[in-house]
Amino acid sequence: MDHLVSVVMPMLNGNPEHIKQSIEGILKQTYKNFEFIIIDDGSNEETKQILQHYASRDSKIILLTNDKNYGVGYSLNKGLETAKGEFFARNDADDISRPERLKILVEHMANNPHLTLCGSDVEYIDMEGKIIGSHPISEDSELLKAELLLNSRICTPSTIVRTRAIKEVGGFPQVRNAEDYLLFLKLIEKGYLFGGLRKSLLSYRINENSLTRKHRDDQLKIALGGSYKHVCREIEPIDEFAFKRFWLSVASQGENRMLLSDLSKVRPILKFIRREPSYSKAWGGILKWVFWTGLNKNSSFRDLVIASYFRFIFRAF
């Protein structure tokens, strides 16, 4: 195989040992035809020294430096402008790639030229590197598309994408959060197909302290906006405020509440999900579970009616 891969890692500080593990995970790949573009997005001096140390030792590393912190969307586009690879692989500073990650993904993409993006299963690790769970990816293109209706279940650092496709949709959205979800929506709306590999190729570190409340709120706001526009394009225009309450109820697993009047306003979404097999498989069981299990002793009669409605609509799941 002779497919150049551009591995791109935006960087803003982090645990020094985790940064080293992440960089070395790429440098130790069994697939050798890659360039490693690291974008320093305003890191502290300790992080800068780590990046400069690795860049001076390995010619595969291309170290770019922002004059201040611009955010991940800006940094990814800076890496995209530099990238010469046929494929684009995202890497994050606290995750660890399996040595065969690039080799397996490139082989799969080469054997499936109809795919634009492919992701893999991942295992979750804690701050000490202990395995605490896993996340499987769907393999079917239609199911992967359906799963993106309300949010993303694709672990971005596990993916590889055809670089030309990212450029054809205008690159990454210039946002600080949820840029991956917005990019995925842009790709599927252009008709590009996604695939998945049921092999764990990445250890994804769960850092409960990495998201501040403001960061989390910003991430939800951007993802909500992307999902709303996508739903209106894919299904039909929906009342924005009713959709927001519906979406936040799903995102919070029932902690946020809908109004009874919202049910009629979001009914086109529910009918679409129930009617389309891939969307039913992706969302039917989840919607029934979220609203029914969200009930507790403090739930109102309204909450019970809403939960019963979802349980009835998706009773087959």
HELIX and SHEET records of a PDB file:
HELIX    1   1 PRO A   16  LEU A   27  1                                  12    
HELIX    2   2 GLU A   45  ARG A   57  1                                  13    
HELIX    3   3 VAL A   72  THR A   82  1                                  11    
HELIX    4   4 ARG A  101  ASN A  111  1                                  11    
HELIX    5   5 SER A  141  GLU A  147  1                                   7    
HELIX    6   6 THR A  156  SER A  158  5                                   3    
HELIX    7   7 THR A  163  GLU A  168  1                                   6    
HELIX    8   8 GLU A  179  GLU A  189  1                                  11    
HELIX    9   9 ARG A  213  GLU A  234  1                                  22    
HELIX   10  10 GLU A  240  ALA A  251  1                                  12    
HELIX   11  11 ASP A  262  ARG A  275  1                                  14    
HELIX   12  12 PRO A  277  TYR A  279  1                                   3    
HELIX   13  13 SER A  280  GLY A  284  3                                   5    
HELIX   14  14 GLY A  285  THR A  293  1                                   9    
HELIX   15  15 PHE A  301  ILE A  313  1                                  13    
SHEET    1   A 7 ILE A  61  THR A  65  0                                        
SHEET    2   A 7 PHE A  34  ASP A  40  1                                        
SHEET    3   A 7 VAL A   5  MET A  11  1                                        
SHEET    4   A 7 PHE A  87  ARG A  90  1                                        
SHEET    5   A 7 ILE A 160  ARG A 162 -1                                        
SHEET    6   A 7 LEU A 115  ILE A 125 -1                                        
SHEET    7   A 7 ILE A 131  HIS A 135 -1                                        
SHEET    1   B 8 ILE A  61  THR A  65  0                                        
SHEET    2   B 8 PHE A  34  ASP A  40  1                                        
SHEET    3   B 8 VAL A   5  MET A  11  1                                        
SHEET    4   B 8 PHE A  87  ARG A  90  1                                        
SHEET    5   B 8 ILE A 160  ARG A 162 -1                                        
SHEET    6   B 8 LEU A 115  ILE A 125 -1                                        
SHEET    7   B 8 LEU A 193  ARG A 205  1                                        
SHEET    8   B 8 ILE A  96  SER A  97 -1                                        
END                                                                             
